[in-house]
């Protein structure tokens, strides 16, 4: 068969890749040879007088193609002896077919006859010096079996010249060199392959392996991430790249390089805040980590707690330190907000899930268990309301400012996202959880998953099995976050906390209060305590005026419910007295009682106790310590104190147990 084309513009419409510079027709000839090649059979292309003749040997194709295909199939099945018989016969009939020699050489190499293989591959190249597969095979043999990298590179480079845009072939050259331990040469080919196609995940993965072998773990980690991000599907390579990123991260973490980052950042914040920061483990935390502000607990130092069982705990600590950093920033312009929830707000939450609690009670779950379950749900959703938007800014801050810390962040966030996924998709949890709370929690988790995907290319968003409405809302919230991200001002993260809560109708479960206003606030009810004076131990004095004032105070206290400020001070007292012997607590109780002879004003400030060194008390704070110390050391007399804090103490005990 002969096909004739006239060399004109229309021909290049048919073969647009065949256009040449400077009037050469080499690219046109190559393109036509490629197009009209059938299996092992190449056409004969000639150019003369403005015409192109393409001669296709259809008779040979018809007579030899079936045998050629059968030989290839036998090779794939490992039946080399039968394949060689067929190929020997084909070569005898048509020795000019380069592919016959190439496949025969490949069989000989597989069988271990490298010298014979080289001879056969040279025959293939003599008949067709552009047989790129034969060139690659020659390079592989010299690299793998001859340890002759110089000669191997000659064949490899020739293959690249023939197909300079074939990034896969170039990648495979690098992979073969890497297997031989020739990392420097391998990386050169990998980099060339990426210049052609920067989105080929196999090359990024190969570069990760090469960098790991060289001991450059940070580069190995980054390349593994690029392999993940470049992969558009969660196939075997995706999973392999993910495991590579995890493995390299774990190796980096074991080296302990992140400890200095934590130490330096901690020292910086201690200088800025003029308060010591302590770091402790606590396996009983309801979350992976938490920051306890010194001011909230009446301590001399801020305290970072974390669960030691979590991977990459260094990230958990850094996360909480950034949280403290953000608080310092907001305080400078009086924009720091405190997240406060009360018993009344918890009651609203429980009322909203009342039907679900009744359903669970009918399933045999005790009221005591349901009470704890309700508390856990309330605390959990409030933690998500507060933390989700702020955490986005924190993780962005870490990602940009501490690039060397990314392996820690990646491994930690990967684990936390898997944990979050389980919390809203586990069959048992889904069956028992109130649908409204489950949907709200899933929405917050989706936002975190979107952010993790943006940072590290790990896409588990579809795994949440979210409804279209949930997914649309998550994307809407995330887009709002993006508007704030680039030029966030100190304290603006609290605006997102409030916006998202209002959109989800969750603002009834908490309050955001300016920190300065909250810490300096004193209520009228507190002021009524001013006139309450005590006898030496504050238990026997009877004064009609005091009794009248106390009655008035009790009535007003009953009208408004629990005093949360006193309850929280009591939690601090319980925390302080934990582990202190009873006799010592009794001594402190008596010291407060003696101080009471001079009057303890709820509005007062800077009270101090000799037996509690280094601690300053407000009036309410000291009254809370007064009540708790007697309740612990002298419980039989606590009622005679006439302090109306029974409910506050019950609440404080519940909070202290959590």
C-alpha positions in Angstrom: 0.0 0.0 0.0 1.3 3.5 -0.9 -0.2 6.7 0.5 0.6 10.0 -1.2 0.3 13.5 0.5 1.1 16.8 -1.1 3.2 19.1 1.1 0.9 22.0 1.7 -0.7 23.9 4.5 -3.6 21.4 4.7 -1.2 18.6 5.5 -0.1 20.4 8.6 -3.7 20.8 9.6 -3.8 17.0 9.7 -0.4 16.7 11.4 0.0 19.9 13.5 3.0 18.4 15.4 4.9 18.0 12.2 5.7 21.7 11.6 9.5 22.4 11.2 11.7 25.4 11.4 14.0 26.6 8.6 12.3 24.6 5.9 13.3 21.2 7.2 11.0 18.2 6.8 12.6 15.9 9.4 9.8 16.5 12.0 7.2 15.8 9.2 8.9 12.6 8.3 9.2 11.5 11.9 5.5 12.3 12.6 4.3 10.3 9.6 6.5 7.3 10.5 5.1 7.4 14.0 1.5 7.6 12.8 1.7 4.9 10.2 3.7 2.5 12.2 1.8 -0.7 12.9 3.1 -2.7 15.8 6.6 -3.7 14.8 6.2 -2.6 11.2 7.4 0.8 10.2 6.4 2.5 6.9 8.9 3.7 4.4 8.6 7.5 4.0 10.2 9.4 1.1 10.0 13.1 0.3 10.6 14.4 -3.2 9.4 17.4 -5.3 6.8 18.6 -2.8 5.2 15.2 -2.4 5.4 12.5 0.3 5.2 8.8 -0.4 4.4 6.5 2.5 4.9 2.9 1.6 3.4 0.3 4.0 4.3 -3.3 3.5 0.9 -4.7 4.0 1.8 -8.2 2.8 4.5 -8.6 5.4 2.2 -7.2 8.1 -0.5 -9.7 7.1 2.0 -12.6 7.0 4.0 -11.8 10.1 1.9 -9.7 12.5 0.1 -12.7 14.0 3.4 -14.4 14.8 4.8 -11.2 16.2 1.8 -10.7 18.5 2.0 -14.3 19.6 5.7 -13.9 20.5 4.9 -10.8 22.6 2.2 -12.7 24.4 4.5 -15.6 25.1 7.1 -13.2 26.5 4.5 -11.7 28.8 3.7 -15.1 30.1 7.4 -15.9 30.6 7.5 -18.6 28.0 10.8 -17.3 26.5 11.8 -20.5 24.7 8.7 -20.6 22.5 8.9 -16.8 21.9 12.6 -17.1 20.8 11.7 -19.8 18.2 9.1 -17.5 16.7 11.3 -14.4 16.8 14.3 -16.3 15.2 12.0 -17.3 12.3 10.7 -13.8 11.9 14.3 -12.3 11.9 15.3 -14.9 9.3 12.3 -13.8 7.1 12.7 -10.1 7.8 16.1 -9.1 9.3 15.5 -5.4 8.8 12.7 -5.2 11.4 14.4 -3.5 14.4 11.7 -4.6 16.8 12.3 -8.3 16.2 15.9 -7.8 17.3 14.9 -5.6 20.3 12.4 -8.1 21.7 14.9 -11.0 21.2 17.5 -9.0 23.0 15.1 -8.3 25.9 14.5 -12.0 26.3 18.2 -12.8 26.3 18.7 -10.2 29.0 15.9 -11.6 31.1 17.5 -15.0 30.8 20.8 -13.6 32.1 22.7 -13.6 28.8 23.7 -9.9 28.8 26.5 -10.2 26.1 24.1 -11.9 23.7 21.4 -9.4 24.6 23.8 -6.5 23.8 24.6 -8.0 20.4 20.9 -8.4 19.6 20.1 -4.8 20.7 22.9 -3.5 18.6 21.4 -5.2 15.6 18.1 -3.5 16.5 19.8 -0.1 16.5 21.7 -0.8 13.3 18.4 -1.2 11.5 16.7 1.7 13.4 19.0 4.0 15.4 15.9 5.8 16.7 14.5 2.7 18.4 14.2 4.3 21.9 13.2 1.0 23.6 16.4 -0.6 22.4 18.4 2.4 23.6 16.8 2.2 27.0 17.5 -1.5 27.2 21.2 -1.0 26.4 21.4 1.7 29.0 19.8 -0.5 31.6 22.1 -3.4 30.9 25.3 -1.3 31.1 24.0 0.4 34.3 22.6 -2.7 36.1 24.8 -5.6 34.9 28.0 -3.9 33.8 28.2 -1.1 36.4 29.3 1.0 33.5 27.4 4.2 34.1 29.4 6.2 31.6 28.4 4.0 28.7 24.8 3.7 30.1 24.4 7.4 30.1 25.4 7.6 26.4 22.5 5.3 25.5 20.1 7.1 27.9 21.0 10.5 26.5 20.5 9.2 23.0 17.1 8.0 23.9 16.3 11.4 25.4 17.4 13.2 22.2 15.0 11.0 20.2 12.1 11.7 22.5 13.0 14.9 24.3 9.4 15.4 25.6 8.9 11.8 26.8 9.0 12.5 30.5 7.9 9.0 31.4 10.9 7.5 29.6 13.2 10.0 31.2 11.6 9.2 34.6 12.2 5.5 34.0 15.9 6.2 33.2 16.2 8.0 36.6 14.4 5.1 38.4 16.8 2.6 37.0 19.8 4.6 37.9 18.4 5.1 41.4 18.0 1.3 41.8 21.8 1.1 41.1 22.5 3.6 43.8 23.5 6.3 41.3 21.5 9.0 43.0 23.2 12.0 41.6 22.7 10.9 38.0 19.2 9.7 38.8 18.1 13.0 40.2 19.3 14.8 37.1 16.9 12.7 35.0 14.1 13.2 37.5 14.5 16.9 37.4 14.6 16.8 33.6 11.4 14.8 33.6 9.7 17.4 35.9 10.7 20.2 33.7 8.7 18.5 30.9 5.8 17.6 33.2 5.8 19.1 36.7 2.6 17.3 37.5 3.7 13.7 37.0 3.4 12.1 40.5 5.7 9.2 39.8 8.6 11.5 39.4 7.9 13.4 42.6 7.6 10.0 44.4 10.9 8.8 42.9 12.6 12.1 44.0 11.4 11.5 47.5 13.0 8.1 47.6 16.2 9.4 46.2 16.4 12.3 48.7 15.6 9.9 51.6 18.5 7.7 50.4 20.7 10.7 50.5 19.6 11.6 54.0 17.9 14.8 52.9 14.7 14.1 54.8 13.1 17.6 54.4 13.4 17.3 50.6 12.1 13.7 50.8 9.1 14.9 52.7 8.3 17.8 50.3 8.6 15.5 47.3 6.3 13.0 48.8 3.7 15.8 49.4 4.1 16.9 45.7 3.5 13.3 44.6 0.3 13.4 46.7 -0.9 16.8 45.4 -0.1 15.9 41.7 -2.1 12.7 41.9 -5.6 13.3 40.8 -6.9 9.9 42.1 -6.5 7.9 45.2 -4.8 5.0 43.5 -1.9 2.7 44.6 0.7 5.5 44.0 -1.3 7.9 46.1 -1.4 5.5 49.0 2.3 4.7 48.5 3.2 8.4 48.5 1.1 9.0 51.6 2.9 6.2 53.4 6.2 7.7 52.3 5.3 11.1 53.7 4.2 9.5 57.0 7.4 7.4 57.2 9.7 10.3 56.5 7.8 12.5 58.9 8.2 9.9 61.7 11.9 9.7 61.0 12.3 13.5 61.2 10.3 13.6 64.5 12.5 10.8 66.0 15.5 13.0 65.4 14.1 15.6 67.9 14.8 18.6 65.7 11.5 20.2 66.6 12.3 20.5 70.3 14.5 23.6 69.7 11.7 25.3 67.8 9.4 24.8 70.8 12.0 26.0 73.2 12.8 29.1 71.3 9.2 30.0 70.7 8.3 29.4 74.4 11.2 31.6 75.5 10.0 34.4 73.2 6.4 34.2 74.6 7.7 34.2 78.2 9.7 37.3 77.6 6.7 39.0 75.9 4.1 38.0 78.4 6.4 38.1 81.5 4.8 34.9 82.7 6.4 31.4 82.8 4.9 28.7 80.5 4.9 25.2 81.8 4.3 22.1 79.5 2.8 18.9 81.0 1.4 15.7 79.8 -2.2 14.7 80.7 -3.7 11.5 79.3 -7.1 12.4 80.7 -7.7 15.5 78.5 -10.9 15.5 76.5 -8.9 16.9 73.6 -5.4 16.3 72.2 -4.1 19.4 73.9 -5.2 22.6 75.7 -3.8 25.9 77.0 -4.7 27.0 80.5 -4.1 30.7 81.0 -2.6 31.6 84.3 -5.2 34.3 84.8 -8.1 31.8 84.5 -6.7 29.5 87.1 -5.1 31.9 89.5 -1.7 30.4 88.8 1.8 31.9 88.5 2.3 30.4 85.1 0.5 29.5 81.9 0.1 25.7 81.4 0.2 23.7 78.1 -1.2 20.2 78.5 -1.1 17.5 75.9 -1.9 13.8 75.5 1.4 12.0 75.2 -0.2 9.1 73.3 -0.7 11.3 70.2 1.8 11.3 67.3 3.9 14.5 66.8 3.0 16.0 70.2 5.5 18.8 69.4 2.9 20.1 67.0 0.2 20.0 69.7 2.4 22.1 71.9 3.3 24.6 69.2 -0.4 24.9 68.3 -1.2 25.9 71.9 1.7 28.3 72.0 0.5 30.1 68.9 -2.9 30.3 70.6 -1.2 32.1 73.4 0.6 34.3 71.0 -2.7 35.4 69.4 -4.1 36.2 72.8 -1.1 38.4 73.5 -1.6 40.2 70.2 -5.3 40.8 70.9 -4.6 42.0 74.4 -2.3 44.8 73.1 -5.3 46.5 71.5 -7.8 45.3 74.1 -9.5 43.0 71.6 -9.0 39.6 73.4 -12.3 37.8 74.0 -13.1 35.1 76.6 -15.4 32.2 75.6 -17.8 31.7 78.5 -20.7 29.2 78.9 -23.0 28.9 81.8 -25.3 26.3 83.4 -28.3 28.1 81.9 -26.8 27.9 78.4 -26.1 24.2 79.0 -29.7 23.8 80.0 -30.8 25.3 76.7 -28.7 22.8 74.9 -30.0 19.9 76.8 -33.6 21.1 76.2 -32.9 21.1 72.5 -31.8 17.4 72.5 -34.4 16.3 75.0 -36.2 14.0 72.5 -32.9 12.3 71.6 -32.1 11.7 75.3 -35.5 10.2 75.8 -34.9 7.9 72.9 -31.6 6.8 74.3 -33.2 6.3 77.7 -35.7 3.9 76.2 -32.8 1.9 74.7 -31.7 1.2 78.3 -29.1 3.9 78.8 -29.2 5.2 82.4 -30.0 8.7 83.4 -26.6 9.0 85.0 -24.9 8.0 81.8 -27.1 10.4 79.8 -26.2 13.3 82.1 -22.5 12.7 81.4 -23.2 12.2 77.7 -25.1 15.5 77.6 -22.3 17.4 79.3 -19.7 15.9 76.9 -21.8 16.8 73.9 -22.2 20.4 75.1 -18.6 20.8 75.9 -17.6 19.2 72.6 -19.7 21.4 70.4 -18.6 24.5 72.3 -15.0 23.5 71.8 -15.6 23.2 68.1 -17.5 26.5 67.9 -14.5 28.3 69.6 -11.6 26.4 68.2 -12.4 25.6 64.5 -12.0 29.1 63.1 -9.1 30.1 65.4 -7.3 26.8 64.6 -7.3 27.6 60.9 -5.4 30.8 61.5 -3.0 29.0 63.9 -2.2 26.2 61.4 -1.7 28.8 58.6 0.7 30.7 60.9 2.7 27.5 61.6 2.7 26.4 58.0 4.1 29.8 56.8 6.4 30.8 59.6 7.9 27.4 60.5 8.4 25.5 57.2 10.9 23.1 58.9 8.1 22.1 61.3 5.8 20.9 58.5 6.5 17.1 59.0 5.2 17.5 62.6 2.2 19.5 61.5 1.4 17.1 58.7 1.5 13.9 60.8 -0.4 15.5 63.7 -3.2 17.0 61.5 -3.5 13.8 59.5 -4.1 11.9 62.8 -6.6 14.5 64.1 -8.5 14.6 60.8 -8.8 10.8 60.8 -10.0 11.0 64.4 -12.6 13.7 63.4 -13.7 11.6 60.5 -14.3 8.6 62.8 -16.3 10.8 65.2 -19.0 11.7 62.7 -19.1 8.6 60.5 -18.7 5.6 62.8 -21.9 3.6 62.5 -22.5 3.3 66.3 -21.8 7.0 66.9 -24.1 8.0 64.1 -26.9 5.8 65.5 -26.7 7.3 69.0 -25.9 10.9 68.3 -28.6 13.6 68.0 -28.8 14.4 64.3 -28.5 18.2 64.8 -25.4 17.9 66.9 -23.9 15.3 64.6 -24.5 17.6 61.5 -23.0 20.6 63.3 -19.9 18.7 64.4 -19.5 17.3 60.9 -19.7 20.8 59.4 -16.8 22.0 61.7 -14.8 18.9 60.8 -15.4 19.5 57.1 -13.9 23.0 57.4 -10.8 21.5 59.0 -10.6 18.8 56.3 -10.8 21.5 53.5 -8.0 23.4 55.1 -5.8 20.2 55.5 -6.4 19.4 51.9 -5.3 22.9 50.9 -2.1 22.7 53.0 -1.0 19.1 52.3 -3.1 17.7 49.4 -4.8 15.0 51.5 -8.4 15.0 50.4 -10.8 13.1 52.7 -13.7 15.5 52.2 -15.9 13.0 50.5 -15.2 10.4 53.2 -17.4 12.5 55.6 -20.5 11.6 53.5 -21.8 15.1 54.0 -25.1 16.2 52.5 -24.9 18.9 49.7 -26.2 21.4 52.3 -23.4 20.6 54.8 -20.8 20.7 52.1 -22.0 24.0 50.7 -22.1 25.6 54.1 -18.6 24.3 54.9 -17.3 25.9 51.7 -19.1 29.1 52.4 -17.5 29.3 55.9 -14.1 28.4 54.5 -14.4 31.1 51.8 -15.2 33.6 54.6 -12.1 32.5 56.4 -10.0 33.1 53.2 -11.2 36.7 53.1 -9.8 37.2 56.6 -6.6 35.2 56.2 -4.3 37.4 54.2 -4.7 40.5 56.3 -6.0 39.2 59.7 -5.8 41.8 62.4 -5.4 40.7 66.1 -8.6 39.5 67.5 -10.5 39.2 64.2 -10.7 35.4 64.6 -13.3 36.0 67.2 -15.5 37.6 64.5 -15.5 34.3 62.7 -16.4 32.4 65.9 -19.4 34.6 66.3 -20.4 34.7 62.6 -20.4 30.9 62.2 -22.1 30.3 65.5 -24.9 32.7 64.5 -25.3 31.1 61.1 -25.6 27.7 62.7 -27.9 29.0 65.5 -25.4 28.0 68.2 -24.8 31.4 69.7 -27.2 30.5 72.6 -24.7 28.1 74.0 -21.9 30.6 74.9 -20.9 34.2 75.2 -17.8 36.1 73.9 -16.8 38.8 76.4 -14.0 41.3 76.2 -11.3 40.0 78.6 -10.7 43.3 80.4 -14.3 44.0 81.0 -14.9 40.5 82.3 -12.0 40.4 84.7 -12.8 43.9 86.1 -16.5 43.3 86.4 -18.1 43.3 89.8 -21.9 42.7 90.3 -24.3 44.3 92.7 -24.8 40.9 94.3 -21.0 40.7 95.0 -21.1 44.1 96.7 -23.7 42.8 99.2 -21.0 40.6 100.7 -19.0 43.6 101.8 -20.7 44.0 105.1 -20.5 40.3 106.1 -18.0 40.2 108.9 -16.9 37.0 110.6 -16.0 36.0 114.2 -12.5 34.5 114.5 -13.6 31.5 112.6 -16.7 33.1 111.0 -19.2 30.6 112.3 -20.9 31.8 115.5 -21.6 35.5 115.3 -25.3 36.4 115.2 -26.1 39.9 114.0 -29.6 40.9 113.1 -28.4 43.4 110.6 -26.2 40.8 108.9 -28.9 38.2 108.9 -31.3 40.7 107.2 -28.7 41.6 104.6 -27.9 37.9 104.1 -31.6 37.1 103.6 -31.8 39.8 101.0 -28.6 38.4 99.3 -30.0 34.8 99.4 -33.2 35.9 97.7 -31.4 37.8 94.9 -29.0 34.9 94.5 -31.9 32.5 94.1 -33.6 34.8 91.6 -30.6 34.8 89.2 -29.2 31.3 89.7 -25.7 30.1 90.0 -22.8 32.7 90.3 -20.4 31.3 87.6 -17.5 33.6 88.7 -17.5 32.1 92.2 -17.9 28.6 90.8 -14.9 29.0 88.5 -12.9 30.4 91.5 -13.9 27.3 93.4 -12.6 25.1 90.6 -9.3 26.9 90.9 -9.4 26.2 94.7 -10.1 22.5 94.2 -7.2 22.3 91.7 -4.9 24.1 94.2 -5.9 22.0 97.2 -5.5 18.7 95.2 -2.8 16.6 96.8 -2.4 19.0 99.9 -2.9 17.2 103.2 -6.0 17.9 105.2 -4.2 19.5 108.1 -2.5 22.0 105.8 -5.9 22.9 104.2 -7.3 23.4 107.6 -4.5 25.8 108.4 -5.3 27.8 105.3 -9.0 27.8 106.2 -8.2 29.3 109.6 -5.9 31.9 108.0 -8.7 33.1 105.7 -11.1 33.1 108.7 -8.7 35.3 110.6 -8.4 37.6 107.6 -12.2 37.8 107.6 -12.1 39.5 110.9 -10.8 42.6 109.1 -13.5 42.2 106.4 -13.3 40.6 102.9 -14.8 42.8 100.3 -15.9 41.1 97.1 -14.8 44.2 95.2 -11.4 44.1 97.0 -8.2 43.3 95.2 -4.7 42.0 96.0 -5.6 39.9 99.0 -2.8 37.6 99.9 -2.3 34.6 102.2 0.9 33.7 104.1 0.2 30.0 103.5 -0.5 30.4 99.8 2.7 32.3 98.7 3.0 34.1 95.4 -0.8 34.3 94.8 -3.0 37.4 94.7 -6.8 37.2 95.3 -9.8 39.3 94.4 -12.5 39.4 97.0 -14.7 36.8 95.3 -11.7 34.6 94.6 -10.8 34.6 98.3 -14.4 33.9 99.4 -14.4 30.9 97.1 -11.2 29.6 98.7 -12.8 30.3 102.1 -15.8 28.1 101.3 -13.8 25.3 99.6 -11.1 25.1 102.3 -13.8 24.6 105.0 -15.8 22.2 102.8 -12.7 20.0 102.4 -11.1 20.3 105.9 -14.0 21.1 108.2 -17.1 20.0 106.3 -19.2 19.6 109.5 -19.0 23.4 110.1 -19.2 24.7 106.5 -23.0 25.6 106.8 -22.2 27.9 109.6 -20.1 30.1 107.3 -23.5 31.4 106.0 -22.0 31.8 102.5 -24.7 30.9 99.9 -22.4 29.0 97.6 -23.8 25.5 97.9 -24.9 25.3 94.2 -21.6 26.9 93.1 -19.7 24.3 95.0 -21.7 21.4 93.5 -21.1 22.9 90.0 -17.4 23.4 90.8 -17.0 19.8 91.9 -18.6 18.6 88.6 -16.3 20.9 86.5 -13.3 19.8 88.5 -13.9 16.1 87.7 -13.8 16.7 84.0 
